[in-house]
Amino acid sequence: MSAATGPAPAPAHVLRPATRADLPAVLALLADEEAVVDPTTVVVTEAYERAFAAIDADPRNEVLVLLDGAGAVVGCLQATYIPGLGKGGAERALVEAVRIRADRRGAGLGRTLMAHAVTRARSRGCALVQLTSDKERADAHRFYAALGFARSHEGFKLAL
């Protein structure tokens, strides 16, 4: 490296399917609401192990991680590809558990993560991407609307 050129630029962010080794970092992101949670402090329970193994074994489910140029997990989401009889029999992608690490929010990583997810859904032939967001998350609602997502349904849940 010469003084004129400076250090080589860091590689762009990479989206890839999560591996078992990423599980603590993904769980840390899911626990991270306002502050970064250290993945080394996350307890990976047997229930998390079973859930990840089931997702990993199912070709219609995936957890995706967004890595920064240094290889750190800075974002994640889960995508489920659902076959259906509507939309001409096309699949739809359901996106859940979208998270960007607290100290990296506001830098366009969420936009990058969602753009990759939409591209993956499109490449599978999905006719639409759908998601739900907690009614209290006004910032998330503005974010999804800015990406072109439209409010189209009222959701209901039944805890079992």
ABEGO torsion letter per residue (X at the ends): XBAAAEBBBBBBBBBBBBBAAAAAAAAAAAABAABBBBAAABBBBAAAAAAAAAAAABAABBBBBBBBAAGBBABBBBBBBBBBABGGGBBBBBBBGBBBBAAABGAGAAAAAAAAAAAAAAAAGBABBBBBBBAABAAAAAAAAAAGBBBABBBBBBBX
